[in-house]
Amino acid sequence: MLCDLYIEDAEYQENLMTKYYKKLGHEIIIIASLFDFVCR
């Protein structure tokens, strides 16, 4: 998965997609920004 921002505890689309992909047995690799707030 490639995303701008990934916060593990948040309920964003990327978080939900990875959760269900893992449930389906897929291996997930997340590539995200190291910054907490990308809109600055």
Secondary structure as UniProt FT lines:
FT   STRAND          2..3
FT   TURN            8..9
FT   HELIX           13..23
FT   TURN            24..25
FT   STRAND          31..32
FT   TURN            38..39
//
